[in-house]
Amino acid sequence: MLLRPRLSLLRAVAPRPVPPPPRASLPVRRTLSSPAGAARTASAGDAPPPAQRTGPKGGRKSAPPPPPPRGSSVNPALFFPPGVDRDAAVAAEMVIPASNIVVGPYAGDSRVKEAEFVKSSARARDCPKDDRPEFAVLGRSNVGKSSLINALIRRKEAALTSKKPGKTQTINHFLVNKSWYLVDLPGYGFAAASQSARTDWSSFTKGYFLNRDTLVGVLLLVDASIPPQKIDIDCANWLGRNNIGLTYVFTKCDKSKKGKGGRPEENIKEFQETISSLYPEPPPWIMTSSVTGLGRDGLLLHMSQLRNYWDNEATMSP
């Protein structure tokens, strides 16, 4: 029987020195095409990293990407997925719009043909026990998480939406095309929740991240309508210390909130400047709007190439 190891598509490496005063640092991750064996940063109390296993690679190989047109150039801020060498020249048409993500040879059919709710789990060990790959959607309460899920699978009532933050209190699995899962996780940072409720959330959500072998990656949602928030950086830092790959998904890119700081483009630029010195190579990011549909198809395409890489490269014999 084929087993699927926990696949760390983005590996943590030692952070660059940050000058004083001390501040929370973001996870430092390698791009998907980087070699394995990178050093890992951790703090006391962190779970040990999952064992990195190797084995015969299964699945049919995709054809290599076509050579870029003449005149192409490398943008050092681009994210290179599996199968694309970082030294390769990249044409503008090879980059997903409103993102820094290059399209590679593992990109495939990203259409959502059907989606169904499978179950809600109050504990990580109660989640579906099959080998389908999955993406977890995570973010602050009221970041637009449920709206993004509904937009991705084009079902208005798929995920619970509410003007009252903190409605999602369980781990919710949606099966897409009968082949992969989109997972709705409770939002973090909901100030109105009791301390005990927040502690419970932390416990079972972290248990999910640390023990879910089929987790391909995390879509970490960041509200682009407001300036960068420390709690988002802290969440990314925890994911990085535990060797869990993430993609920054900027939400509400169609909005500007009066009195809360700048336009989405300005807030995104500030966020990127905040994290740029802490990543030796750029993490993937994309701009989205559940109102206008911005970024929907691009995000699904990005997920398809990570998922296809997982399908093709992560199988092994016991």
Secondary structure, 3 states (H helix, E strand, C coil): CCECCCCCCCCECCCCCCCCCCCCCCCCECCCCCCCCCCCCCCCCCCCCCCCCCCCCCCCCCCCCCCCCCCCECCCCCECCCCCCCCCCECHHHECCCECEECCCCCCCCCCCCEEEEEEECCHHHCCCCCCCEEEEEEECCCCHHHHHHHHHCCCCCCCCCCCCCCCCCEEEEEECCCEEEEECCCECCCCCCHHHHHHHHHHHHHHHHHCCCEEEEEEEEECCCCCCHHHHHHHHHHHHCCCCEEEEEECCCCCCCCCCCCHHHHHHHHHHHHHCCCCCCCCEEECCCCCCCCHHHHHHHHHHHHHHHHHHCCECC
